[in-house]
């Protein structure tokens, strides 16, 4: 999975936002790059939550089920202050 984290106010990328996969068979985390992008790899059939957070912003948490047919699944998450 991959995506981008942006500010809901400015629309600009959030650098260094934490992206954390929890309650999955494999717990993982990463930080967003200079363009707000992130990427994590999950095994097929993984269930859990994917959370996005950054200092000064509200955390967003999503339930996930990773499907091998959606290997390129991703999107934009906007965080509000």
C-alpha positions as CSV (number, residue, x, y, z in Angstrom):
1,X,0.0,0.0,0.0
2,X,1.1,3.5,-0.6
3,X,-0.2,7.0,-0.3
4,X,0.3,10.7,0.6
5,X,-0.5,12.6,3.7
6,X,-1.4,16.3,3.3
7,X,-2.7,19.1,5.5
8,X,-6.4,19.5,5.3
9,X,-5.9,23.3,5.7
10,X,-3.2,24.0,3.2
11,X,-3.2,21.0,0.9
12,X,0.5,20.7,1.2
13,X,2.4,17.5,2.0
14,X,3.1,16.7,5.7
15,X,6.7,15.7,6.0
16,X,7.6,13.2,8.7
17,X,4.0,12.1,9.5
18,X,3.8,8.6,11.1
19,X,2.0,5.9,9.3
20,X,1.5,2.8,11.5
21,X,-0.1,-0.6,10.7
22,X,-1.3,-2.2,14.0
23,X,-3.1,-5.4,14.9
24,X,-1.8,-7.0,11.7
25,X,0.2,-10.2,11.5
26,X,3.2,-7.9,10.9
27,X,3.2,-4.6,12.7
28,X,5.0,-1.9,10.6
29,X,5.6,1.8,10.6
30,X,7.1,4.5,8.4
31,X,7.4,8.2,8.1
32,X,6.3,10.3,5.2
33,X,9.0,11.7,2.8
34,X,9.5,15.3,1.6
35,X,6.5,15.0,-0.7
36,X,4.3,13.4,2.0
37,X,4.4,10.0,0.5
38,X,4.7,6.7,2.3
39,X,4.7,3.0,1.4
40,X,4.3,-0.2,3.4
41,X,4.1,-3.9,2.3
42,X,1.5,-6.2,3.9
43,X,1.0,-10.0,3.4
44,X,-2.3,-10.9,1.7
45,X,-5.3,-11.3,4.0
46,X,-3.9,-8.9,6.6
47,X,-6.5,-7.3,8.9
48,X,-5.9,-4.4,11.2
49,X,-5.7,-0.6,11.4
50,X,-3.7,1.9,9.6
51,X,-3.1,5.2,11.5
52,X,-1.8,8.5,10.3
53,X,-0.5,11.1,12.8
54,X,1.7,14.2,12.9
55,X,2.5,16.8,15.6
56,X,-0.3,19.5,15.6
57,X,-2.7,17.3,13.7
58,X,-5.6,15.0,14.6
59,X,-4.8,11.3,14.1
60,X,-6.8,9.4,11.4
61,X,-7.3,5.7,11.9
62,X,-8.7,3.3,9.2
63,X,-9.5,-0.4,9.4
64,X,-7.8,-2.3,6.6
65,X,-8.0,-5.7,4.9
66,X,-5.1,-6.1,2.4
67,X,-6.1,-8.0,-0.7
68,X,-3.4,-9.1,-3.2
69,X,-5.7,-7.9,-6.0
70,X,-5.2,-4.4,-4.6
71,X,-1.4,-4.4,-4.5
72,X,-1.3,-0.8,-5.7
73,X,-4.0,0.4,-3.3
74,X,-3.4,3.8,-1.9
75,X,-4.7,7.3,-1.7
76,X,-4.5,10.7,-0.1
77,X,-5.1,11.2,3.6
78,X,-5.7,14.7,4.8
79,X,-5.0,15.6,8.5
80,X,-6.8,18.5,10.2
81,X,-5.1,20.5,12.9
